[in-house]
Amino acid sequence: MFEYHVEGGIPIKGTIRASGNKNAALPCIAAVLLTKEDVILRNMPEIEDTHVMIQILQSMGVTAEKIEDHVWKFNSSALNGNTIPHDLSKKIRASILFAGPLLARSGKAVMLPPGGDVIGRRRVDSHFLALTELGAR
């Protein structure tokens, strides 16, 4: 556990608002596909990864409306596809998160391997193994 010791003659005061966590937000964005009802996600981080995930949803007919800073409203009742465009999936590793919801919703998911940054070797086969265990081919 980290500790911070502040020494000095100037008191620290003020308010900050922590941005949402990317690793929590991205699966929530993909889960929008699991219902035809409106979904409102709050405390969404304003970063490229969330914007690409939203573009992927929109490419499949999902409506996405930014209500205010860090708050988005989605509706996937007009979902019209099960294919993740490669130009978007190659931008973000998290595009693999759409596979499960697409299979659950339409019975099919079409995507090329996800892209994203190259920090090191990060496997996606665990996603495919889990989907296979659930009956996907």
N, C-alpha and C positions, 0 to 999 in steps of 0.2 A: 504494500500500500504506500502511495506517495504522500508526502507531507510538504506543505509549502509554509515557510516561515517568512513573514513580511516584517522587515524592520525599516524604520524611517519615521520621519516626522509628519508625513502626509497620510491622513486616514484614507482607506479605500472605501468607496461607496459608489452606488449606482446600480443599474439594472441591466442585465443582458438576457437575451432570449436565445437559447440553444437551438440550433437548426436540427431538423429531424435526421435520423440515422439512415444512411443510404442502404445498408444491409437489411434494415427493417422495412424500408419503403419499397424497394424493388419487388419483393415477393407480394406485397400488398397490391401493387399496380397490376401484376400478372393475375392475381386473384379476382380482379374486376370481372374477368371473363366467366366466373362461376355463377353469376346471377344476371338476370335480365332487369333487375331492379336498379334504381339509382344507388350509387356508392359515393360517399363523400370521404375523402382522405385528407386529414389535417396534419399540420407540421411536416409537410413534404419538403425535403431539401431542394433548393433551386440549383441543381447541378446538371451537367450534360447527361449523365446516366438516366436520371429521371425523365429528362426531356426526350431522350431516344426511346425509352419504354413507352411514353405517351404517344410518340409518333407511330410506334408499332401498333398500338391499339387503334389509333385513328386510321391506319392503313387497312384495317379489317372492318371498318364501319362503326367503330365505337366512338361515341361522342365524348369529348373531353372539354370541360369548361373550367377555366381558372376563375374561381369565385373571388378570391382575394389572395394576398401574398401567402404562399405555403398551403393553400387550401384548394383542392380540385374536386370537381364533381364529374362522375363518369356514368355512362349508361351503355350497356352492350346489347340491348334488345335488338338492335339492327345489325348484329354481327353477320358479316357477309363473306367470311373466308376462314381458312385454316392454314394459310401460308404466311410465314414471316418473310418479308422482303429481305433479300440478301444484303442489299445496300444498307439496311438498318441493323440486321443481325450481326454483321461483321464489325460494327462499331462498339458492341457491348457484349461482354460475356454473359450477362444476366438474361439475355434473350432466351436462353435455354429454359428459364422459368416459365415461359408460356407453353411449353410442351404439355405438361400435365393438365392445366385448365383447358387447353384446346382439345385434348383427347376426351376429357370429361364432357365437354360441351358439344363437340361435333363428331367425336369418334375418330378424328384424324388430325394430325399435326404435321405440316411439311416445313422443314427448315434445314438449312445448311449448318455446318458446325458454327458455333458462336465465335465472335472475334473478341475485340477488346484489347486492353493493354497487355503487354508482354512482361509481366513482373517475374514470372517464373512458371514452372510447369504447374498447371492447375487442371486437373482432370474433370471431365464431365460425364465419364462413363457411369458414375454412381446414379446420375439422373436416369440414364437409359436402363440400367439394371433395375431400378425401382419401378419404372414404367413397365418393363417386361414382366416383373413379378405381379403386376396388377392386370396383366393380360394383353398389353400392347405387343404388336409385332413389328 
